[in-house]
């Protein structure tokens, strides 16, 4: 394999990595040679995922923690840095949504959405910064959403957080470039995951989504994970500060 397109010898930390897009990212990074640490809130799911990946001869560690909380983020970074003797790659994948009209959100729901989708990313970047700087070839990939670039009928707090994530990506890419840290964002449209399953099970909504997607299909987790893996590779060494959509043409569609 061309060494520009592999991740041998790198150490990657992936949040929200036991299902959906996060799991696909963990599998791809490990398949390209990275040692990985996966994170999720559920201890049993973390253990099952670690065991399954280890059975495929991947070098994998796991920790159960809630990265929407400050103590969770600190424990995750410390664990990963100790287990892997450093961190070269940070994937901020954890996220969730509550689809409501703006006037229907409670304060607790709003705070939870911002803490999970935005504060976790901001602080995980800060926590990992010393390790990424020491790496000399650090890479961060934040998982955004096309909801951060287009208005949707519901879910304003989620969209706000994803729009802010794109700006955070640009800011850190410039601020940390001298430290050898690249920062990019990947923004999916509707991908088949446990998070989107409830809304995509509604036939009328599904047809509306497909009608607005030129490729006329939903995305699959590997459609996203392949791009994430590439952005961590030496082949992407001159790419930073970008938000790249994985959307089947959604953002390009006009009338």
TIPATOR-818072 format. One record per residue (C-alpha): residue in one letter; x negated, y, z negated. Coordinates in nm, 4 decimals. Layout:
residues N
  aa        px        py        pz
   a         X         Y         Z
...
***
This chain:
residues 255
  aa        px        py        pz
   x    0.0000    0.0000    0.0000
   x   -0.1177    0.3544    0.0809
   x   -0.2293    0.5005   -0.2524
   x   -0.0580    0.8297   -0.1669
   x    0.2706    0.6448   -0.1928
   x    0.2269    0.4561   -0.5181
   x    0.2304    0.5348   -0.8892
   x   -0.0278    0.2868   -1.0189
   x   -0.1830    0.3968   -1.3456
   x    0.0802    0.6620   -1.4195
   x    0.2969    0.6793   -1.7320
   x    0.6582    0.7851   -1.6989
   x    0.9261    0.8819   -1.9515
   x    1.2864    0.8550   -1.8283
   x    1.5904    0.9683   -2.0274
   x    1.9333    0.8123   -1.9808
   x    1.7710    0.5094   -1.8235
   x    1.9867    0.2053   -1.9003
   x    2.2507    0.2503   -1.6309
   x    2.3371    0.4291   -1.3093
   x    2.0854    0.6690   -1.1588
   x    1.8527    0.6544   -1.4596
   x    1.8171    0.2773   -1.4382
   x    1.7529    0.2942   -1.0636
   x    1.4803    0.5532   -1.1258
   x    1.3199    0.3374   -1.3946
   x    1.3192    0.0384   -1.1584
   x    1.1710    0.2354   -0.8688
   x    0.8975    0.3987   -1.0761
   x    0.8010    0.0631   -1.2252
   x    0.8145   -0.1035   -0.8851
   x    0.5665    0.1538   -0.7534
   x    0.3301    0.0725   -1.0399
   x    0.4137    0.3138   -1.3210
   x    0.4210    0.2159   -1.6862
   x    0.7566    0.3394   -1.8132
   x    0.9360    0.4320   -2.1328
   x    1.3146    0.4298   -2.1107
   x    1.5515    0.6188   -2.3391
   x    1.9217    0.5855   -2.4165
   x    2.1399    0.6270   -2.7239
   x    2.2530    0.2655   -2.7554
   x    1.9910    0.0390   -2.9157
   x    2.1399   -0.2807   -2.7734
   x    2.1482   -0.1421   -2.4190
   x    1.7887   -0.0248   -2.4503
   x    1.6735   -0.3679   -2.5674
   x    1.8615   -0.5506   -2.2918
   x    1.7200   -0.3205   -2.0269
   x    1.3648   -0.3486   -2.1581
   x    1.3914   -0.7282   -2.1660
   x    1.5301   -0.7393   -1.8121
   x    1.2591   -0.5143   -1.6721
   x    0.9814   -0.6883   -1.8664
   x    1.0972   -1.0182   -1.7158
   x    1.0137   -0.8678   -1.3760
   x    0.6567   -0.8114   -1.4978
   x    0.7026   -0.4370   -1.5359
   x    0.5160   -0.2617   -1.8164
   x    0.8082   -0.1090   -2.0061
   x    0.8863    0.0336   -2.3488
   x    1.2189    0.1526   -2.4866
   x    1.3554    0.3726   -2.7612
   x    1.7117    0.4469   -2.8710
   x    1.7579    0.8186   -2.9363
   x    1.9973    1.1046   -2.8681
   x    1.8061    1.3683   -2.6710
   x    2.0878    1.6182   -2.7119
   x    1.9498    1.6539   -3.0667
   x    1.6158    1.8161   -3.1528
   x    1.5054    1.5270   -3.3726
   x    1.5850    1.2812   -3.0927
   x    1.3714    1.4695   -2.8430
   x    1.0751    1.4874   -3.0801
   x    1.0926    1.1170   -3.1601
   x    1.1175    1.0194   -2.7937
   x    0.8162    1.2222   -2.6851
   x    0.6032    1.1024   -2.9760
   x    0.7016    0.7389   -2.9133
   x    0.6283    0.7531   -2.5399
   x    0.2950    0.9302   -2.5809
   x    0.1821    0.6770   -2.8405
   x    0.3010    0.3662   -2.6574
   x    0.1607    0.4687   -2.3211
   x   -0.1364    0.6749   -2.4445
   x   -0.0013    0.9780   -2.2641
   x    0.2718    1.1010   -2.0307
   x    0.2172    1.1815   -1.6614
   x    0.5800    1.1911   -1.5468
   x    0.8953    1.3197   -1.7160
   x    1.2365    1.2430   -1.5687
   x    1.5177    1.4451   -1.7290
   x    1.8127    1.2337   -1.6213
   x    2.0459    1.2308   -1.9207
   x    2.3729    1.4134   -1.8598
   x    2.7481    1.3994   -1.8979
   x    3.0623    1.5843   -1.7957
   x    3.4069    1.6628   -1.9317
   x    3.6325    1.7683   -1.6452
   x    3.8742    2.0341   -1.7691
   x    3.9944    2.3813   -1.6823
   x    3.7852    2.6483   -1.8526
   x    4.0576    2.7535   -2.0979
   x    4.1025    2.3948   -2.2198
   x    3.7508    2.3340   -2.3583
   x    3.6951    2.3292   -2.7309
   x    3.3839    2.4938   -2.8734
   x    3.2506    2.1503   -2.9686
   x    3.2935    2.0214   -2.6126
   x    3.1187    2.3252   -2.4672
   x    2.8266    2.2965   -2.7082
   x    2.7951    1.9228   -2.6448
   x    2.7836    1.9750   -2.2674
   x    2.5215    2.2473   -2.2884
   x    2.3091    2.0558   -2.5409
   x    2.3210    1.7356   -2.3370
   x    2.2811    1.8766   -1.9879
   x    2.0592    2.1810   -2.0357
   x    1.9029    2.2174   -2.3803
   x    1.7791    1.8587   -2.3667
   x    1.5993    1.9279   -2.0369
   x    1.4484    2.2558   -2.1558
   x    1.3172    2.1085   -2.4792
   x    1.2022    1.7760   -2.3327
   x    0.9867    1.9788   -2.0927
   x    0.8423    2.1726   -2.3866
   x    0.7830    1.8584   -2.5904
   x    0.6100    1.6816   -2.3008
   x    0.4070    1.9828   -2.1881
   x    0.0818    1.9081   -2.3806
   x    0.0763    1.5525   -2.2460
   x    0.1577    1.6581   -1.8888
   x   -0.1127    1.9253   -1.9019
   x   -0.3670    1.6713   -2.0285
   x   -0.2676    1.4425   -1.7409
   x   -0.4006    1.6928   -1.4810
   x   -0.1382    1.5625   -1.2353
   x    0.1835    1.5938   -1.4327
   x    0.5222    1.5781   -1.2618
   x    0.8681    1.6646   -1.3907
   x    1.1860    1.5794   -1.2031
   x    1.5122    1.7196   -1.3381
   x    1.8408    1.5614   -1.2331
   x    2.0723    1.8419   -1.1352
   x    2.3898    1.8400   -0.9279
   x    2.5425    2.0068   -0.6249
   x    2.7928    2.1361   -0.8822
   x    2.5187    2.3841   -0.9711
   x    2.5328    2.5273   -0.6183
   x    2.9023    2.5072   -0.5297
   x    3.2225    2.5756   -0.7233
   x    3.4382    2.2731   -0.8028
   x    3.7978    2.2832   -0.9376
   x    3.6980    2.1849   -1.2939
   x    3.3897    2.1441   -1.5119
   x    3.2503    2.4982   -1.5405
   x    3.0140    2.4227   -1.8356
   x    2.8595    2.1276   -1.6497
   x    2.8149    2.3409   -1.3373
   x    2.6648    2.6255   -1.5420
   x    2.4128    2.3876   -1.6959
   x    2.3128    2.2405   -1.3601
   x    2.2730    2.5855   -1.2031
   x    2.0525    2.6869   -1.4955
   x    1.8513    2.3669   -1.4514
   x    1.7656    2.4687   -1.0958
   x    1.6392    2.8044   -1.2226
   x    1.4471    2.6361   -1.5058
   x    1.2835    2.4170   -1.2403
   x    1.1683    2.7201   -1.0424
   x    1.0465    2.9030   -1.3522
   x    0.8440    2.6128   -1.4904
   x    0.7004    2.5267   -1.1487
   x    0.5475    2.8741   -1.1325
   x    0.4557    2.9030   -1.5001
   x    0.2899    2.5613   -1.5241
   x    0.1313    2.5335   -1.1791
   x   -0.2085    2.6358   -1.3174
   x   -0.1818    2.3437   -1.5616
   x   -0.1480    2.0950   -1.2761
   x    0.2200    2.0290   -1.3504
   x    0.4692    2.0091   -1.0641
   x    0.8394    2.0591   -1.1402
   x    1.1230    1.9697   -0.9039
   x    1.4957    1.9089   -0.9227
   x    1.7133    1.6531   -0.7429
   x    2.0800    1.7456   -0.7000
   x    2.3190    1.4603   -0.6148
   x    2.6780    1.4766   -0.4926
   x    2.9121    1.1952   -0.5996
   x    2.7116    0.8796   -0.6695
   x    2.8653    0.5471   -0.7718
   x    2.7848    0.5335   -1.1444
   x    2.9702    0.4586   -1.4680
   x    3.0002    0.8370   -1.5215
   x    3.1842    0.8986   -1.1935
   x    3.3873    0.5762   -1.1839
   x    3.6968    0.7114   -1.3680
   x    3.7484    1.0065   -1.1334
   x    3.6533    0.8207   -0.8156
   x    3.9098    0.5525   -0.8959
   x    4.1799    0.8087   -0.8084
   x    4.2546    0.7467   -0.4417
   x    4.3506    1.1025   -0.3464
   x    4.0388    1.2442   -0.5103
   x    3.8201    0.9822   -0.3428
   x    3.9621    1.0676   -0.0006
   x    3.8966    1.4376   -0.0633
   x    3.5350    1.3611   -0.1547
   x    3.4812    1.1514    0.1578
   x    3.6442    1.4155    0.3774
   x    3.3863    1.6673    0.2535
   x    3.0914    1.4317    0.3022
   x    2.9618    1.4153    0.6625
   x    2.8071    1.0701    0.6079
   x    3.1553    0.9519    0.5003
   x    3.0438    0.7474    0.2019
   x    2.9567    0.7809   -0.1625
   x    2.5954    0.7786   -0.2662
   x    2.4355    0.4829   -0.4424
   x    2.1817    0.5150   -0.7290
   x    1.8901    0.4041   -0.5022
   x    1.9729    0.6941   -0.2681
   x    1.8677    0.9242   -0.5521
   x    1.5926    0.7190   -0.7154
   x    1.3904    0.6898   -0.3956
   x    1.3577    1.0675   -0.3724
   x    1.2750    1.0988   -0.7416
   x    0.9977    0.8420   -0.7061
   x    0.8551    1.0197   -0.4008
   x    0.8447    1.3545   -0.5834
   x    0.6237    1.1915   -0.8484
   x    0.3744    1.0513   -0.5959
   x    0.0440    1.1953   -0.4704
   x    0.2119    1.2278   -0.1304
   x    0.4302    1.5029   -0.2805
   x    0.1367    1.6897   -0.4364
   x    0.2203    2.0186   -0.2586
   x    0.5919    2.0143   -0.3433
   x    0.6995    2.2089   -0.6501
   x    0.9785    2.4428   -0.7577
   x    1.2295    2.2790   -0.5222
   x    1.5867    2.1625   -0.5682
   x    1.6576    1.8884   -0.3140
   x    2.0156    1.7738   -0.2602
   x    2.1118    1.4102   -0.2127
   x    2.4629    1.4720   -0.0909
   x    2.5403    1.3007    0.2388
   x    2.5581    1.6447    0.4027
   x    2.8072    1.7981    0.1564
   x    2.6257    2.1316    0.1172
   x    2.5725    2.1623    0.4928
   x    2.9415    2.1204    0.5791
   x    3.1369    2.4225    0.6975
   x    3.4853    2.4235    0.8491
***
